[in-house]
Amino acid sequence: MRTEVTFEQIIAAARSKLENGKARIADAPCPFRATWWPGTPGFEQELLSDYGLPTPVPELEEAFRDDVGAIRESLKEVGHIPALAGWQRGSRGVARTMMMSLNTQADALGIWDEIGIPVRRRGDLVFRILAPRDVMGSPIVQALHVDDYIRAVSTKTAENENWFHAHRTGGLCRVASTRESGREARRGNCTT
């Protein structure tokens, strides 16, 4: 019999297993894989991840593995039984145990994408961690200098606000050149 498992159960259990768990595991599920970052992993990064090659930042890779391990342990504690694909259902003994283990890992990686905080800071660098596509892969770790990250996020936020106002008012909002016209633009009083 399958047990209903909630994100709240996994969040609470995983946080309790991790040092500084509240900074590593979110309060609620969110599409963190879509966290804004200037660019996506290239083919080479994805290929290295698929083959499980180590990342250039071992401490972040270890933190990621700890996060996923805590989620995997939490799944087991709450009685989660991973679903088996049709071709896996006929397996018995050791093969079945292996399939269940791989599927639990896949579930833990998928849950990390929903509750794991992917943006981390170490010194003057900001990193984004992405779960691997393969259950045996290594995470993808991308880095930016903190000043470049703040500048890029600020620009993206302003672009998003401009887009929102343009679509809300039916016209294009021009970037305000003065403080007063900037307030008007934020109120939705855009010039078209």
N, C-alpha and C positions, 0 to 999 in steps of 0.2 A: 504494500500500500504506500502510495506517494504522500509525503507530508508537505503541507503548504508552508513555504518559506517566504518570509517577507524581507524587503530591503532593511527595514528597521531592525530586525533580528540580526542580520549580517553586519550592519553598521555598528551596532552596539558591541557585538562580540569581537569583531575585527579591531575596533578601536581599543578595546581592553587588552588586546594581545600586543599592541604596538607601542613603542616609545613615541610620545608626542602624537598619538593616534588621531586627535582632533584636527591636527594640521595636515594629516595625510589622507584621511577618509572624510568625505563630505557628510553633511547633516541629512541629505536626501539625494536620491538618484538624479542625475542631470546628464545631458549628452556631452560629457567632458571631452570626448574624442574630437568634438567640433570646436574646442577651445581655440580662439584665434591665435595664429602664429604666422609670421611672414614666410609663407612657403610650406610645401608639403615634403615629406621624405622622398628622396629620389630613389630610382630603381636600385642603385648600388646599396643604399642604406637598408632598403627592404630585403634585398637578397642576403646581405650580411646577417640581418635579423633572422630571416628564415632558416639559415644554417647555424644559428645559435652562437655566432662569433661574439666575443666580449665587446662591450661598448667602450668608448674612450674614457668613461667616467665610472670606474668600478663601484664606488660607494653609492651612486644612484642606482646602478643595476642591482646591487645588493638590497637597497631599500625597496626597490620595486618587487624583487623576489620575496622579501619579507612581507610586504603588503599582500601580495597574491597568496602567499603561504598562510597568512592569518585569515584571509577570506576562505581559502580551501578548508582549513581546520574548522572555521565557523560553520561552513556548510555541513561538514560531517557531524558536528556537535548538535545541530538542530535537526538531524535526521534526513538531510537531503539525499535523495537517490537520483543520480543522473540518468537522463533518458538515453536509451541505446538506439542507434540507427537500425533499420531493418537488417542490414548485413551483419550487424554486431550481435543481434539477439540469439543467434544460434551458437555463439561461443560458450564454452564451458571451462570450468576450472581456472587455471592460471591465465588463459586468454581472456576470459570474462573479467577477471580481476584487473587485468591490464586495461581493458576497454573502459571499465568503470573509472579507473584512475585517470586515464586520459580525458574522459568526458567531464570528470570533476574539475580537472585542470582547465579545460576549455570553458566550463561554467564560471570558474573563478576569474579567468581572464576577462570574460564578458562582463562580469559584475564589476571588476576593477575599472573597466571603461566607463561604467555608470557612476561609481562612487569614489574612485581614486582621484586625488588631486594631482593632475599631471604637470602643473607648473611649479617648479621648486627653485629656490635661490641658494647659491653657494658663493659667498664672497661677492665679487663684482659680476658674476655671471647668473643668468636666468636660464633654466633648462626646461624643456618640455619632454616628457616621457610618454611614449606611445606603447601600448601593449603589442606584442608580436602577433603576426597573422597566424603563426604556427604554434601549437601548444609546446613544442620543444625549442622554440626560438628564443632569442634574447630581445629585450625591449629596444626600441629606437629612441635614442637620446639626442636631442638637438639643443644647441646653445646659442645665446646672444649675450652681449655685454649688457648690463642692467640699464645703462643710459640709452642704448639703441632700442631696447625693449620698451622702455617708458615712452620714448619718442614715437615709436611705431604704434603702440597701443593708443596713445593720445590722438595720433592722426586718424587711426581707424575708428576710434570713438566719435571724433568730429565728423568723419565721412558718414558714419551710420546715422548720426543725428540729422545731418543734412538730408540724407536719403529719406528718413522717416518723415521729416517735415515736408519734403517735396511731395511725397505720396499722400500725406494727410491733407494738404491744401490743394492738390491737383496741379501744382506748378513747381518750378525748380527754385529751391532756396539758394540764394547766393551767400557765400561766406561773408559774414558781416565784417566791415572794416573798422567800425567804431564800437565802443562799449554799448552805447544806447541801442544801435541797430542790432547788435548781438542779442540784447535782451528781447527785442521784438521778434527776432528769428526764433529764439527759444520758446516764446509764447505761441508760435505758429503763425505770426503775422509776417509771412514771407512776401517778398516782392517777386513778381513773376515776369 
